[in-house]
Amino acid sequence: MSTNAVYSKRIAESAKVMDFAIIYENVLIGDNAIIGEHNVIGKVPTPTSAMCKVLDMKTLITTISPLCRLCSNVTVYSNVFIGENCLLGDNVSVFTDVKIGNNVILSRNVTVNSETIIGDNSRVMDGTHVTGRVKVGNNVFISTGVFMANDDTFGKEGFGSNTCGPIIEDYVSIGAGAILLPNIRIGMGSIVAAGSVVKKDVPDCTIVAGNPAKVIAPVPRMLDRQKN
Ligand SMILES: CC(C)(COP(=O)(O)OP(=O)(O)OC[C@H]1O[C@@H](n2cnc3c(N)ncnc32)[C@H](O)[C@@H]1OP(=O)(O)O)[C@@H](O)C(=O)NCCC(=O)NCCS
């Protein structure tokens, strides 16, 4: 994922900004991007001491790369990089310190927390929560209503070095309503069945299902998206 595009103007002339969008000074918007109605782009977080994480309050650059389409009511905080040709559906919220690759889809009502990376060509479907410190690889499919967690102490130790969300390798598919618990790795090309609760690492090219999720089979050839 390249983050070094050169911008001669803060908002490219060919970009479209729809009514009631707020774009802060720290934002770069690339050619032919569309910023939808009521978007808020480049927002600096407004924390209180009640929060676990101590936030860096510096105003850092947020980049919306060329050809991105941001639908209505999208909020993108400061220090976010969104690659080319991404689609962010209505009500998506991307918190601070996040990197998103090229050709990524975040469907309606997806929320992404801080220090998370989402790779190229990955898709996250409606109503899913991608928690903080998650790594999503390239060509990953995450279905609707998936929840992720990054802290087994429920915030008692703050947002420290033990806070770590799932690592989801390339070509993984996550079924609807799955729950992915902290500190796990889901191996390349694997499938998590709908409604599963994943507590342990999943090997490469394996289907897991149930609560707690257990291996049910290797990924059959027809479902192996790496070979398509
Ligand atoms: C994982 C999945 C692809 C497996 O499909 P499949 O290969 O046809 O599997 P089968 O239906 O033959 O089931 C194999 C075994 O796994 C179990 N199983 C399958 N899915 C399960 C699930 N979601 N939770 C618990 N167990 C499950 C079956 O009960 C069966 O167990 P048994 O052998 O004891 O009878 C499918 O069940 C699934 O969860 N798909 C997700 C769909 C989805 O969310 N898509 C998102 C895009 S909209």
PDBQT file of the ligand as one rigid body, heavy atoms in Angstrom, charges set to zero:
ROOT
HETATM    1  C1  LIG A 301     -18.553 -22.548   6.824  1.00  0.00    +0.000 C 
HETATM    2  C2  LIG A 301     -19.513 -22.894   5.715  1.00  0.00    +0.000 C 
HETATM    3  C3  LIG A 301     -19.043 -22.244   4.399  1.00  0.00    +0.000 C 
HETATM    4  C4  LIG A 301     -19.463 -24.408   5.600  1.00  0.00    +0.000 C 
HETATM    5  O1  LIG A 301     -20.339 -24.828   4.605  1.00  0.00    +0.000 OA
HETATM    6  P1  LIG A 301     -20.317 -26.354   4.130  1.00  0.00    +0.000 P 
HETATM    7  O2  LIG A 301     -18.938 -26.726   3.645  1.00  0.00    +0.000 OA
HETATM    8  O3  LIG A 301     -21.458 -26.539   3.203  1.00  0.00    +0.000 OA
HETATM    9  O4  LIG A 301     -20.473 -27.134   5.497  1.00  0.00    +0.000 OA
HETATM   10  P2  LIG A 301     -21.588 -28.198   5.933  1.00  0.00    +0.000 P 
HETATM   11  O5  LIG A 301     -22.937 -27.545   5.875  1.00  0.00    +0.000 OA
HETATM   12  O6  LIG A 301     -21.368 -29.448   5.153  1.00  0.00    +0.000 OA
HETATM   13  O7  LIG A 301     -21.230 -28.427   7.449  1.00  0.00    +0.000 OA
HETATM   14  C5  LIG A 301     -20.128 -29.194   7.874  1.00  0.00    +0.000 C 
HETATM   15  C6  LIG A 301     -20.213 -29.308   9.383  1.00  0.00    +0.000 C 
HETATM   16  O8  LIG A 301     -19.935 -28.032   9.954  1.00  0.00    +0.000 OA
HETATM   17  C7  LIG A 301     -21.024 -27.576  10.729  1.00  0.00    +0.000 C 
HETATM   18  N1  LIG A 301     -21.215 -26.154  10.489  1.00  0.00    +0.000 N 
HETATM   19  C8  LIG A 301     -21.284 -25.520   9.280  1.00  0.00    +0.000 A 
HETATM   20  N2  LIG A 301     -21.470 -24.204   9.457  1.00  0.00    +0.000 NA
HETATM   21  C9  LIG A 301     -21.530 -24.017  10.790  1.00  0.00    +0.000 A 
HETATM   22  C10 LIG A 301     -21.707 -22.882  11.573  1.00  0.00    +0.000 A 
HETATM   23  N3  LIG A 301     -21.868 -21.663  11.010  1.00  0.00    +0.000 N 
HETATM   24  N4  LIG A 301     -21.684 -23.000  12.916  1.00  0.00    +0.000 NA
HETATM   25  C11 LIG A 301     -21.519 -24.215  13.482  1.00  0.00    +0.000 A 
HETATM   26  N5  LIG A 301     -21.339 -25.341  12.776  1.00  0.00    +0.000 NA
HETATM   27  C12 LIG A 301     -21.363 -25.244  11.449  1.00  0.00    +0.000 A 
HETATM   28  C13 LIG A 301     -22.226 -28.364  10.210  1.00  0.00    +0.000 C 
HETATM   29  O9  LIG A 301     -23.218 -28.454  11.196  1.00  0.00    +0.000 OA
HETATM   30  C14 LIG A 301     -21.604 -29.676   9.870  1.00  0.00    +0.000 C 
HETATM   31  O10 LIG A 301     -21.422 -30.430  11.066  1.00  0.00    +0.000 OA
HETATM   32  P3  LIG A 301     -21.670 -32.035  11.091  1.00  0.00    +0.000 P 
HETATM   33  O11 LIG A 301     -20.652 -32.576  10.143  1.00  0.00    +0.000 OA
HETATM   34  O12 LIG A 301     -21.441 -32.390  12.519  1.00  0.00    +0.000 OA
HETATM   35  O13 LIG A 301     -23.062 -32.237  10.606  1.00  0.00    +0.000 OA
HETATM   36  C15 LIG A 301     -20.957 -22.405   5.999  1.00  0.00    +0.000 C 
HETATM   37  O14 LIG A 301     -21.581 -23.222   6.966  1.00  0.00    +0.000 OA
HETATM   38  C16 LIG A 301     -20.974 -20.967   6.531  1.00  0.00    +0.000 C 
HETATM   39  O15 LIG A 301     -20.923 -20.688   7.742  1.00  0.00    +0.000 OA
HETATM   40  N6  LIG A 301     -21.041 -20.025   5.591  1.00  0.00    +0.000 N 
HETATM   41  C17 LIG A 301     -20.932 -18.604   5.906  1.00  0.00    +0.000 C 
HETATM   42  C18 LIG A 301     -21.870 -17.848   4.983  1.00  0.00    +0.000 C 
HETATM   43  C19 LIG A 301     -21.678 -16.399   5.179  1.00  0.00    +0.000 C 
HETATM   44  O16 LIG A 301     -21.720 -15.859   6.275  1.00  0.00    +0.000 OA
HETATM   45  N7  LIG A 301     -21.427 -15.726   4.073  1.00  0.00    +0.000 N 
HETATM   46  C20 LIG A 301     -21.125 -14.322   4.104  1.00  0.00    +0.000 C 
HETATM   47  C21 LIG A 301     -21.434 -13.698   2.793  1.00  0.00    +0.000 C 
HETATM   48  S1  LIG A 301     -23.072 -13.093   2.766  1.00  0.00    +0.000 SA
ENDROOT
TORSDOF 0
